[in-house]
């Protein structure tokens, strides 16, 4: 990994070496990695890297079970998250889903955890046009409900159509910042 003087690795997360990052008023220097993960959810470019259980339900409930929530609370959170993303077969095997539905499942996992800030890294990659539209509709609905959405993409069509702020970054930092 290339050395970067702006961040340092800290138990699976990168921390700033200078300055501060605040999440909903809390300084990340004072938060545990698990505390940060409850606030900020991350959806990888390839959802297969985040899916490892045997059913849509178990995938969505995995982190909730680790938190030792009651079965009723887990069922409620899983049901709400799957409804939000439009997945209705909780018994389906995650890897039997199409590419778009696998991305939706990872979004559901983040939602079930209660994250209000969601970072999506090239979430439309590998989806067809219809699948990309479905994912973007979910993202729009979440944003309307007050979620903060950070969408990392090379797809300038999607960025232009859906973003209310565009930031273009290159090696030396921000080169374009347009609030819409």
C-alpha positions as CSV (number, residue, x, y, z in Angstrom):
1,X,0.0,0.0,0.0
2,X,1.3,3.5,-0.9
3,X,2.2,5.5,2.1
4,X,-0.2,8.4,2.7
5,X,0.6,11.1,5.2
6,X,-3.1,12.0,5.6
7,X,-4.3,8.8,7.2
8,X,-3.1,6.0,9.3
9,X,-4.5,2.5,9.6
10,X,-6.2,1.8,13.0
11,X,-7.7,-1.6,13.7
12,X,-9.2,-2.0,10.2
13,X,-10.2,1.6,9.7
14,X,-8.2,4.6,8.4
15,X,-7.8,7.6,10.8
16,X,-6.7,11.1,9.9
17,X,-3.1,11.9,11.0
18,X,-4.0,15.6,11.0
19,X,-7.3,17.4,11.6
20,X,-10.6,16.0,12.8
21,X,-13.5,14.1,11.3
22,X,-16.8,14.5,13.0
23,X,-19.8,12.2,12.5
24,X,-23.0,13.6,13.8
25,X,-21.1,15.8,16.2
26,X,-18.8,13.1,17.5
27,X,-15.0,13.2,16.8
28,X,-14.0,9.9,15.2
29,X,-10.7,10.0,17.3
30,X,-12.9,9.3,20.3
31,X,-15.0,6.6,18.6
32,X,-14.4,2.9,18.4
33,X,-14.4,1.2,14.9
34,X,-17.7,-0.5,15.9
35,X,-19.1,2.9,16.9
36,X,-18.2,4.4,13.6
37,X,-19.7,1.4,11.7
38,X,-23.0,2.0,13.5
39,X,-23.0,5.6,12.2
40,X,-21.5,5.0,8.7
41,X,-22.3,2.1,6.4
42,X,-20.2,1.2,3.4
43,X,-21.4,-0.6,0.3
44,X,-18.5,-2.0,-1.7
45,X,-18.2,-1.9,-5.5
46,X,-18.5,-5.7,-5.6
47,X,-21.3,-6.8,-3.2
48,X,-20.0,-10.4,-3.3
49,X,-17.1,-9.2,-1.1
50,X,-19.7,-8.5,1.6
51,X,-22.0,-11.5,1.3
52,X,-21.1,-14.8,3.1
53,X,-24.2,-16.3,4.7
54,X,-26.7,-18.8,3.4
55,X,-29.8,-16.6,3.1
56,X,-31.0,-13.0,2.5
57,X,-32.4,-13.0,6.1
58,X,-29.2,-14.3,7.7
59,X,-27.1,-11.8,5.8
60,X,-29.3,-8.9,6.9
61,X,-29.5,-10.1,10.5
62,X,-25.8,-11.1,10.9
63,X,-24.4,-7.9,12.5
64,X,-27.6,-7.5,14.5
65,X,-27.1,-11.0,16.0
66,X,-23.6,-10.0,17.0
67,X,-25.1,-7.0,18.8
68,X,-27.2,-9.5,20.8
69,X,-30.5,-7.9,20.0
70,X,-33.7,-9.7,20.7
71,X,-35.1,-12.0,18.0
72,X,-38.2,-9.7,17.7
73,X,-36.0,-6.6,17.2
74,X,-33.9,-8.4,14.7
75,X,-37.0,-9.6,12.8
76,X,-38.4,-6.0,12.8
77,X,-35.1,-4.4,11.6
78,X,-34.6,-7.1,8.9
79,X,-38.2,-6.8,7.6
80,X,-38.0,-3.0,7.4
81,X,-34.6,-3.1,5.6
82,X,-35.7,-5.7,3.1
83,X,-38.9,-3.8,2.4
84,X,-37.0,-0.6,1.9
85,X,-34.8,-2.1,-0.8
86,X,-37.5,-4.2,-2.4
87,X,-36.3,-7.7,-1.6
88,X,-39.1,-10.1,-0.7
89,X,-37.5,-13.6,-0.6
90,X,-35.7,-13.8,2.8
91,X,-34.9,-17.4,2.2
92,X,-33.1,-16.9,-1.1
93,X,-29.3,-17.6,-1.2
94,X,-27.5,-14.3,-1.6
95,X,-25.3,-15.6,-4.4
96,X,-28.3,-16.8,-6.3
97,X,-29.5,-13.2,-6.6
98,X,-28.8,-11.1,-9.7
99,X,-26.1,-8.4,-9.4
100,X,-28.6,-5.6,-8.7
101,X,-30.3,-7.6,-5.9
102,X,-27.0,-8.5,-4.4
103,X,-26.2,-4.7,-4.2
104,X,-29.7,-4.1,-2.7
105,X,-29.0,-6.8,-0.1
106,X,-25.8,-5.1,1.0
107,X,-27.7,-1.8,1.3
108,X,-30.3,-3.6,3.4
109,X,-27.6,-4.9,5.7
110,X,-26.3,-1.3,6.2
111,X,-29.9,-0.1,6.8
112,X,-30.6,-2.8,9.4
113,X,-27.6,-1.6,11.4
114,X,-29.2,1.8,11.6
115,X,-26.5,3.7,9.7
116,X,-27.7,7.2,8.7
117,X,-24.7,7.9,6.5
118,X,-24.2,5.5,3.6
119,X,-21.1,5.4,1.4
120,X,-21.7,3.6,-1.9
121,X,-18.6,2.8,-4.0
122,X,-19.5,2.3,-7.6
123,X,-22.7,0.5,-6.5
124,X,-24.1,0.5,-10.0
125,X,-21.1,-1.3,-11.5
126,X,-22.1,-4.6,-13.1
127,X,-25.8,-3.7,-13.1
128,X,-27.8,-3.1,-16.3
129,X,-29.6,0.2,-16.9
130,X,-32.8,-1.0,-15.2
131,X,-30.9,-2.3,-12.2
132,X,-29.0,1.0,-11.9
133,X,-32.3,2.9,-11.9
134,X,-33.6,0.7,-9.2
135,X,-30.6,1.3,-7.0
136,X,-30.7,5.0,-7.6
137,X,-34.4,5.1,-6.7
138,X,-33.6,3.4,-3.4
139,X,-30.9,6.0,-2.8
140,X,-33.1,8.9,-3.7
141,X,-35.8,7.6,-1.2
142,X,-33.2,7.3,1.5
143,X,-31.9,10.8,0.9
144,X,-35.5,12.1,1.1
145,X,-35.8,10.4,4.5
146,X,-32.8,12.3,5.8
147,X,-30.0,9.8,5.1
148,X,-26.6,11.2,4.0
149,X,-25.6,9.5,0.8
150,X,-22.0,9.6,-0.5
151,X,-21.9,8.1,-3.9
152,X,-18.5,7.3,-5.4
153,X,-18.7,6.8,-9.1
154,X,-17.1,7.2,-12.5
155,X,-20.5,7.1,-14.1
156,X,-21.0,10.8,-14.7
157,X,-24.5,10.2,-16.2
158,X,-25.7,8.9,-12.9
159,X,-23.9,11.6,-10.9
160,X,-25.3,14.4,-13.1
161,X,-28.8,13.0,-12.9
162,X,-29.1,12.1,-9.2
163,X,-26.5,14.1,-7.2
164,X,-27.4,17.4,-5.5
165,X,-23.6,18.0,-5.1
166,X,-20.8,16.9,-7.4
167,X,-17.2,16.8,-6.2
168,X,-14.5,15.8,-8.6
169,X,-11.2,14.7,-7.0
170,X,-7.8,14.0,-8.5
171,X,-4.5,13.2,-6.9
172,X,-4.0,16.7,-5.6
173,X,-7.4,17.1,-4.1
174,X,-10.7,18.7,-5.1
175,X,-10.8,20.1,-8.6
176,X,-14.5,20.7,-9.0
177,X,-17.3,21.3,-6.4
178,X,-20.8,22.0,-7.7
179,X,-23.8,22.4,-5.3
180,X,-27.0,22.1,-7.2
